[in-house]
Amino acid sequence: MQDDRHVKMSKPSSLGWMSLAAVMMLTGLATGCRETPKTGVVRGEVLYKRCVPCHGEDGAGNPENGSPAIAGMSMWYVEAQLHKFRAGWRGGHVSDIAGLRMRPMANSLSGATPKISDDNIKAVTAYVSKMPKLDPAPVLEGGDPVAGEKLFAVCSTCHGADAKGDLSKGAPNLTHTNDWYLATQLKNFKAGIRGGNPADTIGAQMMPMAGTLKDEQAIKDVVAYIQTL
């Protein structure tokens, strides 16, 4: 799903990503020193400053640190992922470098009480969901969308024929997403790097689905098809 260039970029040295995390945490602390609006999207915009170093002001993401485009993602899905990162259900595998980086950032949204923590997550995800959606340029090469359409039949059971997702099944919208990120996550599910925590029931359902993609070419093919939707 990723070529060697992207694999290399998504695995910076431990010193590098720890330094980045430190900068992000300081950003969060600096934000906390100012008065933060109490509720809603306006509060979320302030809290989102903690996400900017990786995901960017416009939510376009950055492949160099493994951060995907998140602008316009469904609020329910982003909220669910932040809760998973905070609880350690996601980002706990030693090989999930980007996930390990996200965990402290999700925890930086914690407040003095569980309610404040949940309100912070709701506010920032509301802001992210209101950001204009983007169409990241494809970077993967060698995928065959015609072959991928056949492989996507399995995926469409949950994500829909148009890949727009289904809240009732916990399946996110796969459009407006980086092709390299989709490929990475399919590899992670296939290898048990993501979805292996017993508490992540939705992730556990994805593991056998990703397992139907027999090799890297199949992953590239299905991602190439998704990019056409």
BELJO-V95985 format. One record per residue. RES is the residue in one letter. OMEGA is omega in radians with two decimals (* if undefined). NEAR is the number of other C-alpha atoms within 12 Angstrom. D_FIRST is the distance of its C-alpha to the first C-alpha in Angstrom with 1 decimal. Layout:
res;omega;near;d_first
RES;OMEGA;NEAR;D_FIRST
RES;OMEGA;NEAR;D_FIRST
This chain:
res;omega;near;d_first
M;3.03;35;0.0
Q;3.00;33;3.8
D;-3.06;24;6.6
D;3.14;15;9.7
R;-3.09;18;11.3
H;3.08;26;9.3
V;-3.13;25;9.4
K;-3.10;16;13.0
M;-3.07;22;13.8
S;3.12;32;12.7
K;3.12;28;15.0
P;3.13;23;18.4
S;-3.13;17;21.5
S;3.11;18;23.2
L;-3.12;12;26.1
G;-3.08;18;23.9
W;3.06;27;22.4
M;3.10;22;25.8
S;3.11;16;27.5
L;3.12;27;25.3
A;3.13;32;26.0
A;3.11;20;29.6
V;-3.12;23;29.7
M;3.12;33;28.2
M;3.11;30;30.7
L;3.07;21;33.5
T;3.13;25;32.4
G;3.14;29;32.8
L;3.13;22;36.1
A;3.10;18;37.4
T;-3.11;25;36.5
G;-3.12;23;38.4
C;3.10;12;41.4
R;3.11;13;41.9
E;-3.11;13;43.1
T;3.08;23;40.3
P;-2.99;19;41.0
K;-3.02;17;41.6
T;2.90;21;39.5
G;-3.07;22;37.1
V;3.14;26;34.7
V;3.06;23;36.9
R;-3.14;29;36.4
G;3.13;32;32.7
E;3.10;32;32.6
V;-3.13;35;34.4
L;-3.11;45;32.2
Y;3.11;41;29.0
K;3.12;34;30.2
R;-3.10;36;28.8
C;-3.03;44;25.3
V;-3.10;33;25.7
P;3.13;30;24.9
C;-3.03;34;21.2
H;3.09;28;20.7
G;-3.14;24;23.3
E;-3.09;24;26.5
D;3.12;28;24.9
G;-3.08;37;22.0
A;3.13;31;19.5
G;-3.11;29;17.6
N;-3.12;28;16.6
P;-3.10;35;13.2
E;3.08;26;15.5
N;3.07;34;16.4
G;-3.12;36;13.3
S;-3.10;35;15.5
P;2.98;38;14.3
A;-3.12;39;16.7
I;-3.09;45;19.2
A;3.08;36;22.0
G;3.09;30;23.6
M;3.13;35;21.6
S;-3.11;33;24.0
M;-3.07;28;26.4
W;-3.09;28;26.3
Y;3.12;30;22.6
V;3.12;32;22.7
E;3.14;31;25.9
A;-3.12;29;24.6
Q;3.11;35;21.7
L;3.09;35;24.3
H;3.13;34;26.6
K;3.10;32;24.0
F;-3.10;35;23.2
R;-3.12;29;27.0
A;-3.11;21;27.8
G;3.10;27;25.3
W;3.10;29;23.6
R;3.13;41;20.3
G;-3.14;35;19.4
G;-3.10;27;21.6
H;-3.07;24;19.3
V;-3.12;17;19.7
S;-3.13;23;16.1
D;-3.07;31;15.3
I;-3.14;33;16.4
A;3.12;42;15.8
G;3.10;36;17.4
L;3.12;33;20.3
R;-3.09;42;20.9
M;-3.05;40;21.2
R;3.12;30;23.8
P;3.12;34;26.6
M;3.06;39;26.0
A;3.13;39;26.3
N;3.14;29;29.4
S;3.10;37;30.8
L;-3.13;42;31.4
S;3.12;29;33.8
G;-3.09;17;37.5
A;3.13;13;40.8
T;3.08;11;40.6
P;-3.13;15;38.0
K;3.12;13;39.0
I;3.11;18;38.4
S;3.14;23;34.9
D;3.12;26;34.0
D;3.11;27;35.7
N;3.14;39;33.6
I;3.12;42;30.4
K;-3.11;36;31.7
A;-3.09;33;32.8
V;3.12;44;29.7
T;3.06;40;27.5
A;3.12;32;30.2
Y;3.14;35;29.9
V;-3.11;42;26.1
S;3.14;29;26.4
K;3.13;24;29.1
M;3.13;26;27.0
P;3.14;19;26.3
K;-3.13;21;22.9
L;3.05;23;20.6
D;-3.10;24;18.2
P;3.13;26;15.6
A;3.11;21;15.0
P;3.14;27;11.6
V;-3.14;25;10.1
L;3.13;33;7.1
E;3.03;24;8.9
G;3.12;22;9.6
G;3.13;30;8.9
D;-3.10;25;12.2
P;3.11;24;13.4
V;3.08;20;16.5
A;-3.13;22;14.8
G;3.12;29;12.6
E;3.12;28;16.0
K;-3.14;22;17.3
L;-3.09;31;14.5
F;3.14;36;15.0
A;3.11;23;18.6
V;-3.11;22;17.9
C;-3.06;38;16.3
S;3.11;27;19.2
T;3.14;20;21.7
C;-3.03;26;21.0
H;3.14;26;19.2
G;-3.12;25;21.5
A;3.14;23;21.3
D;3.13;23;20.7
A;-3.12;29;18.0
K;3.07;24;20.7
G;-3.10;25;20.8
D;-3.11;22;23.9
L;-3.08;19;25.8
S;-3.14;13;27.8
K;-3.13;21;24.7
G;-3.09;27;23.1
A;-3.08;28;20.1
P;2.98;35;19.0
N;-3.12;33;18.6
L;3.12;41;15.0
T;-3.10;35;16.2
H;-3.10;33;16.9
T;3.13;40;13.7
N;3.11;36;11.1
D;3.13;38;8.0
W;3.14;41;6.2
Y;3.09;40;8.4
L;-3.13;38;7.8
A;-3.14;41;4.2
T;-3.10;39;6.1
Q;3.07;37;9.0
L;3.08;38;8.0
K;-3.14;36;7.3
N;3.10;36;10.5
F;-3.11;33;12.4
K;-3.10;29;11.8
A;-3.12;26;13.0
G;3.10;30;15.8
I;3.05;30;15.0
R;3.11;41;15.4
G;-3.08;35;18.0
G;3.12;27;20.1
N;-3.09;24;23.0
P;-3.11;17;25.7
A;-3.11;18;26.6
D;-3.05;27;23.3
T;3.12;20;24.1
I;3.10;29;21.7
G;3.12;33;18.8
A;3.11;26;20.3
Q;-3.12;25;20.2
M;-3.06;34;16.5
M;3.12;28;15.9
P;3.09;24;17.3
M;3.09;31;15.7
A;3.13;35;12.1
G;3.11;24;13.9
T;3.09;23;14.7
L;-2.89;32;11.2
K;-3.11;19;12.3
D;-3.09;19;9.5
E;3.12;29;6.0
Q;3.11;25;7.6
A;3.11;30;8.7
I;3.11;44;5.8
K;-3.10;40;5.1
D;-3.08;33;8.9
V;3.09;42;9.6
V;3.10;47;7.9
A;3.11;37;9.8
Y;3.13;35;12.8
I;-3.14;40;12.8
Q;3.13;35;13.0
T;-3.04;25;16.1
L;*;22;17.9
